[in-house]
Amino acid sequence: MRSSSVSLWQDEPYRPRAPLEGEARTDVCVIGAGVGGLATTRRLIDAGLSVVVLERHEVASGASGRNGGFLIAGAAPMYHDSRRLWGRERAAAVHRATLTAQRELLEVAGSVGARHHFRVGGLLRLAVNADEAGDVRANAAALAEDGFPGQLVEAGDLPAPLARPDRAGLFLPHDGSVHPVRWLRALAGVLASRGVRLFEHSAVVGPPAADGDGVRVRTASGVVRCDRAVVAVDGDLAALVPPAGAVRPRRLNALATAPLRRAVLPFPVYARYGHEYAHQTADGRIVLGGFSDLDGDASWTARAEVSAPVQARLDRWLHEELGVEAPVTHRWAGVVGFAEDPLPRCGPVPGTDGRVLALGGYNGTGHVQAWVASRVVADLVVTGRSPSAGLYAPVDA
Ligand SMILES: Cc1cc2nc3c(=O)[nH]c(=O)nc-3n(C[C@H](O)[C@H](O)[C@H](O)COP(=O)(O)OP(=O)(O)OC[C@H]3O[C@@H](n4cnc5c(N)ncnc54)[C@H](O)[C@@H]3O)c2cc1C
C-alpha cells in the first residue's frame, strides 16, 4: 500500500497556476485555497476588495480535495448533543447557519456553472446498534422540537444492505454529496476571472507579520503586502497561527472502488456517529471513509499518509456491510483540524490588532461549516463586525 496517495477527486488532469515571484500588493491576502479560503475570497471581492490567494500546493489539494465528498449541514455532534454542549440557543443558531450556508453554497455553485457536481437528495444518519439508535431518536426529537428537518427511519425501512433489526436512521433531506475538486476548481476559475490573483505552489513561511499599518506574508520566492491577511489552512492552523493551539491536525482515511453496475446506496450514509461514511458516485463507485477512532495516537499528525490498518478495516466494512467486492482504485488520507469542544474557530488572531484573521477546526465536517466561518471572517475584514461573531469559538479559545 502506498503511504501517500491521490484521492479519487484529485485524480484528473490539472495545470497548476504559477507561484508568486517577487512582491505583490493587495487589500487582503488569503492563505489556503480550500473551501474556507475560496469562500472567504469570494465574499471579499463581492465587497470590492482586491485579494491575493497563496496556496502551498494546488486548489483543493488539502482536506477539501481529500474528503469523502459529503455535503452535510449541522455541526460535528448530533443535534441533541450540540444542545447539551453549547446550549439550545447557540446549537440552534449554528444549525440554522449551516442550513443557510448549504443553500447559499448551492446557489453559488449554480452561478459558477458547477451545480451539476452536486447531488442533493438527502443523507441517512445510520445508527448501527441499539445504543446509537437511542441517540438517533433523541437527535430526531431535538431537531423536530426546534423546527429543523429530519425524518426518523425505522429498521424495516432502511436500504437493503444496511437493514438490521436493532438499527434505525435519520433522513436529512437537505444533505447530499459533491465532487469537491471539480466544484472548487470551478469556483477558483471564476474568482480568477474576476481579478483574484491566485498563486499555487506558494507555501507561506511563518505567520503573517506586522508591516507598518499592514501585514507582510512571505513565501520562498515572494512577499505579499496587504492590509489584512486571512489564514484558512484548517489542519495547519496552529502551525501558522500559534494561538490556535487547540486545533490539532488529524488524518482521516478514505477509499474509492471501481464503478459498480448495480445501485448499492440510494443516498449517502453517515454511520456510527459519523465515524463511517459512504456514498455511491454518479458513475457507480463506492466512496467510503472512516475508522479514524481506530487510528489511535497515530491519527494525530499533519502528514496525509494512509494508514494500512484503517484501510484494511474500511475494506472489511465494504465487504461486510455493503456486500461490495469491487476492486479499490484509490486510497487516500487527508488532514483536518480537530478541536475538543468541538467548535470551529474563526475571527481575529490575538496580538495582531485585527490585521490577521483565521478560520478552521471543523472536526472533519468542514465543507459547509467553512462556508459559515467565511462569512464571519469576511464581515470582520470588511466592516469590523459580524452578526455571527459569537457563533463559533475565538481563534485562541
Ligand atoms: C477523509 C476525509 C473525510 C472528510 N469527510 C467530510 C465530510 O463528510 N463532510 C464534511 O463537511 N467534511 C469532511 N471532511 C473535512 C473537510 O474536507 C474539511 O473540513 C474542509 O475541507 C476544510 O476546508 P479548509 O479550506 O478549511 O481546509 P483545506 O481544504 O485543508 O485547505 C487548506 C489549504 O491550505 C493550504 N496550506 C496549508 N498550509 C499552507 C501554507 N503554509 N501556505 C499556503 N497554503 C497552505 C493547504 O495546502 C490546503 O490547500 C473530511 C476530510 C477528510 C480528510
PDBQT file of the ligand as one rigid body, heavy atoms in Angstrom, charges set to zero:
ROOT
HETATM    1  C1  LIG A 401     -11.082  11.697   4.651  1.00  0.00    +0.000 C 
HETATM    2  C2  LIG A 401     -11.862  12.952   4.977  1.00  0.00    +0.000 A 
HETATM    3  C3  LIG A 401     -13.240  12.898   5.079  1.00  0.00    +0.000 A 
HETATM    4  C4  LIG A 401     -13.980  14.054   5.349  1.00  0.00    +0.000 A 
HETATM    5  N1  LIG A 401     -15.334  13.978   5.344  1.00  0.00    +0.000 NA
HETATM    6  C5  LIG A 401     -16.052  15.120   5.412  1.00  0.00    +0.000 A 
HETATM    7  C6  LIG A 401     -17.471  15.096   5.314  1.00  0.00    +0.000 A 
HETATM    8  O1  LIG A 401     -18.073  14.040   5.193  1.00  0.00    +0.000 OA
HETATM    9  N2  LIG A 401     -18.157  16.278   5.348  1.00  0.00    +0.000 N 
HETATM   10  C7  LIG A 401     -17.513  17.461   5.508  1.00  0.00    +0.000 A 
HETATM   11  O2  LIG A 401     -18.159  18.511   5.536  1.00  0.00    +0.000 OA
HETATM   12  N3  LIG A 401     -16.176  17.495   5.652  1.00  0.00    +0.000 NA
HETATM   13  C8  LIG A 401     -15.438  16.376   5.608  1.00  0.00    +0.000 A 
HETATM   14  N4  LIG A 401     -14.095  16.421   5.753  1.00  0.00    +0.000 N 
HETATM   15  C9  LIG A 401     -13.496  17.676   6.205  1.00  0.00    +0.000 C 
HETATM   16  C10 LIG A 401     -13.423  18.747   5.151  1.00  0.00    +0.000 C 
HETATM   17  O3  LIG A 401     -12.818  18.235   3.997  1.00  0.00    +0.000 OA
HETATM   18  C11 LIG A 401     -12.610  19.892   5.743  1.00  0.00    +0.000 C 
HETATM   19  O4  LIG A 401     -13.182  20.286   6.975  1.00  0.00    +0.000 OA
HETATM   20  C12 LIG A 401     -12.609  21.101   4.829  1.00  0.00    +0.000 C 
HETATM   21  O5  LIG A 401     -12.257  20.714   3.527  1.00  0.00    +0.000 OA
HETATM   22  C13 LIG A 401     -11.649  22.146   5.356  1.00  0.00    +0.000 C 
HETATM   23  O6  LIG A 401     -11.505  23.142   4.372  1.00  0.00    +0.000 OA
HETATM   24  P1  LIG A 401     -10.394  24.226   4.529  1.00  0.00    +0.000 P 
HETATM   25  O7  LIG A 401     -10.445  25.077   3.333  1.00  0.00    +0.000 OA
HETATM   26  O8  LIG A 401     -10.517  24.884   5.844  1.00  0.00    +0.000 OA
HETATM   27  O9  LIG A 401      -9.019  23.405   4.611  1.00  0.00    +0.000 OA
HETATM   28  P2  LIG A 401      -8.233  22.660   3.450  1.00  0.00    +0.000 P 
HETATM   29  O10 LIG A 401      -9.101  22.130   2.407  1.00  0.00    +0.000 OA
HETATM   30  O11 LIG A 401      -7.293  21.716   4.140  1.00  0.00    +0.000 OA
HETATM   31  O12 LIG A 401      -7.425  23.824   2.773  1.00  0.00    +0.000 OA
HETATM   32  C14 LIG A 401      -6.330  24.427   3.379  1.00  0.00    +0.000 C 
HETATM   33  C15 LIG A 401      -5.328  24.738   2.285  1.00  0.00    +0.000 C 
HETATM   34  O13 LIG A 401      -4.259  25.481   2.890  1.00  0.00    +0.000 OA
HETATM   35  C16 LIG A 401      -3.066  25.100   2.262  1.00  0.00    +0.000 C 
HETATM   36  N5  LIG A 401      -1.963  25.435   3.143  1.00  0.00    +0.000 N 
HETATM   37  C17 LIG A 401      -1.602  24.867   4.320  1.00  0.00    +0.000 A 
HETATM   38  N6  LIG A 401      -0.512  25.466   4.826  1.00  0.00    +0.000 NA
HETATM   39  C18 LIG A 401      -0.195  26.449   3.946  1.00  0.00    +0.000 A 
HETATM   40  C19 LIG A 401       0.858  27.389   3.895  1.00  0.00    +0.000 A 
HETATM   41  N7  LIG A 401       1.800  27.442   4.836  1.00  0.00    +0.000 N 
HETATM   42  N8  LIG A 401       0.906  28.256   2.861  1.00  0.00    +0.000 NA
HETATM   43  C20 LIG A 401      -0.034  28.200   1.873  1.00  0.00    +0.000 A 
HETATM   44  N9  LIG A 401      -1.041  27.313   1.873  1.00  0.00    +0.000 NA
HETATM   45  C21 LIG A 401      -1.115  26.449   2.888  1.00  0.00    +0.000 A 
HETATM   46  C22 LIG A 401      -3.232  23.604   2.034  1.00  0.00    +0.000 C 
HETATM   47  O14 LIG A 401      -2.378  23.145   1.008  1.00  0.00    +0.000 OA
HETATM   48  C23 LIG A 401      -4.700  23.499   1.684  1.00  0.00    +0.000 C 
HETATM   49  O15 LIG A 401      -4.944  23.504   0.301  1.00  0.00    +0.000 OA
HETATM   50  C24 LIG A 401     -13.320  15.288   5.538  1.00  0.00    +0.000 A 
HETATM   51  C25 LIG A 401     -11.936  15.347   5.433  1.00  0.00    +0.000 A 
HETATM   52  C26 LIG A 401     -11.203  14.202   5.161  1.00  0.00    +0.000 A 
HETATM   53  C27 LIG A 401      -9.709  14.298   5.043  1.00  0.00    +0.000 C 
ENDROOT
TORSDOF 0
